[in-house]
Amino acid sequence: MPNKIDAAFAALADPTRRAVVERLGEGPASVSALAAGFPMAMPSFLQHIRLLEGAGLVRTAKQGRVRTCTLEPLALAAVEQWIVERRRATEARYDRLAHFLDAQEKEKDHG
């Protein structure tokens, strides 16, 4: 079974699902309200919602005949943390390279 980060990135790879996540960033919405913005049949749209829910990015709750979707901010925080860690590691490598190149340049100037 893939880990949560893998599932989140797989879910976010699709532009429809990213748009749903962006919209839910404004607040909860019913599935029908979310689906209204997309040119697809409801069963197809529900597959997107189920995938987002399976990835832990979205939570749904049914009240009567209305299913409401809510963004799960902790899941997005995990994705953000993963990206931040990768960026820090990359920046550290570039910093080491810059120091190395500076040292090489100084050696060349004084050598």
C-alpha positions in Angstrom: 0.0 0.0 0.0 1.4 3.4 -1.0 2.2 5.9 1.8 0.2 9.0 2.4 2.6 11.3 0.5 2.5 9.0 -2.6 -1.4 8.9 -2.4 -1.6 12.7 -2.0 0.7 13.4 -5.0 -1.1 10.8 -7.1 -4.4 12.5 -6.3 -3.0 16.0 -6.9 -1.5 15.0 -10.3 -4.9 15.5 -11.9 -6.0 19.1 -12.7 -9.7 18.4 -11.8 -8.7 17.1 -8.3 -6.3 20.1 -7.8 -9.1 22.4 -8.7 -11.4 20.7 -6.2 -8.7 21.1 -3.5 -8.3 24.7 -4.4 -12.0 25.4 -4.2 -12.3 23.6 -0.9 -9.6 25.9 0.4 -12.3 28.5 0.5 -14.5 26.3 2.7 -16.7 23.2 2.6 -19.0 22.6 -0.4 -21.5 20.1 -1.5 -20.5 17.6 -4.1 -23.1 18.9 -6.5 -21.8 22.5 -6.1 -18.3 21.3 -6.8 -19.3 19.2 -9.8 -21.2 22.1 -11.4 -17.8 23.6 -12.4 -16.7 20.6 -14.4 -18.0 19.3 -17.8 -18.4 15.6 -16.7 -21.0 13.3 -15.5 -21.6 13.0 -11.8 -20.3 9.4 -11.6 -17.0 10.5 -13.1 -16.8 13.5 -10.7 -17.6 11.2 -7.8 -14.6 9.1 -8.7 -12.4 12.2 -8.3 -13.9 12.9 -4.9 -13.4 9.2 -3.8 -9.8 9.4 -4.8 -9.2 12.6 -2.9 -10.9 11.1 0.1 -8.9 7.9 -0.2 -5.7 10.0 -0.3 -6.8 11.7 2.9 -7.0 15.1 1.3 -10.8 15.5 1.5 -13.4 14.3 4.0 -17.0 13.9 3.1 -20.1 13.8 5.3 -23.7 13.1 4.2 -26.6 14.9 5.8 -29.9 13.9 4.3 -29.4 13.9 0.5 -26.5 16.3 0.5 -22.9 15.1 0.7 -20.5 17.9 1.8 -16.8 17.9 1.2 -14.2 19.4 3.5 -10.5 19.9 2.9 -8.2 18.0 5.3 -5.5 20.6 6.1 -3.2 18.1 7.9 -2.9 16.0 4.8 -1.8 19.1 2.8 0.6 20.0 5.7 2.3 16.6 5.2 2.7 17.3 1.5 4.0 20.8 2.2 6.5 19.4 4.8 7.8 16.9 2.3 8.4 19.7 -0.2 10.0 22.0 2.4 12.4 19.2 3.4 13.4 18.6 -0.3 13.9 22.3 -0.8 16.1 22.6 2.3 18.3 19.7 1.2 18.6 21.1 -2.3 19.5 24.6 -1.0 22.1 23.1 1.3 23.7 21.3 -1.6 23.8 24.6 -3.6 25.3 26.4 -0.6 28.1 23.8 -0.3 28.7 24.1 -4.1 28.9 27.9 -3.8 31.4 27.7 -0.9 33.5 25.2 -2.9 33.5 27.4 -6.0 34.4 30.5 -3.9 37.3 28.6 -2.3 38.4 27.4 -5.8 38.3 31.0 -7.0 40.3 32.3 -4.0 42.9 29.6 -4.5 43.2 30.5 -8.1 43.6 34.2 -7.3 46.2 33.5 -4.6 47.9 30.6 -6.3 
